[in-house]
Amino acid sequence: MNFDEFTGEIQHRLELPGTGETVRAIRATLMTLGQRIPEGAAEDLAASLPMEIQWYMTGAVHEHGQRFDWKEFVSRVSDIERAEPPKAAYHARVIVDFVRTQVPASDFQQLRDQLPESEDDENWRKLFEIVDGGGWGEAEEAQTGGGPQSANDSVDDDTT
């Protein structure tokens, strides 16, 4: 898959009006993930993505392996994307689900292993809600007219 196909699919799934908004959402999510996970894990995950997309997780990140929780992740993505936190959280979920379809299962599992998912820990399982719900599929898209939606999520629901 090339850059245009990747961004086109994300734009479709997020129902964004243009490429600029789409690229900003992808960059915000993947750059922030790249900041959170170790450099080797970021390189492994990015290796199967288009070259321009790989850069967001590797070349654009100055410090890998930073320790921050889901709430801080959403805040950072929101700031970079220039979107409200619930929308940024939803975009991140959709982007991570799509990345899952593009990378080897072992690399995606490595990502999950880097992010604690328990309720008592950092609540990273919220990032994987679409993945754990079966992923983006034809059935979901047909039922909702555009895939899984969570536009009614409050900030608290997405960030705590």
N, C-alpha and C positions, 0 to 999 in steps of 0.2 A: 504494500500500500504506500502511495506517495503522500506528500504533504497536502496537496489539494483534496485528495480523497479523504484523508484523515480529518482535515478541518471541515470539509463538506458534510461528513457524517455527524460530527459533533454539532455543527450548525443546525442540521436537521433535527437531531435529538433534543437540542436545547431550544429549538424554535427561535433562534436569534436572527435579527434582521440583516446582519452583515458579517463579512469576514473579519473585520476589525474587532468586533465584540467577541467573536468566536475565538480568535487567536489570543485575545486578552484573557479569556476564561481558561483556555488551555494552559497558557503561560503561568497564570496565577496559581492554578492547581498543581502543575507539575514542578514548578520552581519551588513552591513551598514544601511539597513532598520531598524534593531533592535536598532541601535544607534539613528536613527532619530525619531522614534515614542516612546510614553510613554511605560514604562515597562508592564503595564497591557494589552495594545493593542498588544504588541509583544507576550506576553504569550497567549493571546486569539488566535491570528493568528497562532502561532506555534503549538498549542494544537492538531490540526488535522493532523499534518505532522509526518513523521517517527521520532522516538526519536532522532536519530543522526542528523537529519535536524533541529529539534526543537532547539537544542543546539546552532546553529549558531545565532538564533535570541534572545536567552535568556542567556545561560551560557557563551557564548563567548563575550558578550557585558558588558562592565564595566560601561558605562554611557548611559542610555536611555534618550530620549527626547531632544537630542541636536538639536539646530536650525541651519540648513543649507539648501541650495537650491538645485535644480536639478543639477546645474553645479558642485557643491561640491560633491554631491552624486556620479556623474559619475567619478569625479576625484578619490574619495576614492575607488570605485569599481575597477577602472582601476589599481590603485596602488596595491590593494590586489590581483587582478586576474592576474596582470602582462600582461595586454592587452591594446592595444591602446584605447583611449576614445570612438570612434564610435563603436568598437566591444564590449566593456564593456557595453555601453548603450543598444545595441541590445540584448546582453545576459541577461541583467537585465530585459528588456521587456518580453522576452520569459519566463524567470524563473517566473516572477510575474504573467504572464498569466497562467502558469501551476499551480502555487500555488492557483490561483483563482478556479481552477477545483477541488482542494483537500480540501478546507475549506468551512465552512458554509458561505452563502451569507452575513449574518450579520457581520461576522468577517472581510470579505473582504471589505465591505462597511465601517467598522470602520477604516480600513487602509486608504481608500480613504479620509475619513473625516479628517484624521490627516495631509494630504498633500494637500496644496492649489493648485488648478489646473488652476487658471485664468492666462491669458497671462500677466497681470500686476503684478502678485504676484511671486511665486517661480517656475512656469512652470512645476509643478509636473505632469501635464496631459500627458507629454511626456512619463512618465513611463508606462502609461496605454494605449498607442497607439494600441498595439495588442489586448488588452482586448476590447477597444472601437471599433476596426475594426471587431469585431465578434469572436475574439479569434482564437486560432490555431485549425484548423479543417481539415477534410479529403479533402475538396475542395481546400483549400489553399495548402495543402501538395501535392495533385495531380497536381495542376497547376504549382507549382514552383519546384517540386522535393525535397521538404524539408521544406515547410512552408514559412511563410512570411519572406522576406529578406530585409535588409536595409544596405547591405554592401557598397553601394555607398554614404551613409550619410557622410557628412563632420563633423568635430569636432564641428563647429559652429552650424550646424543644430541639433546636438544631445544635445548640452550643453547650448544653449541660449534659 
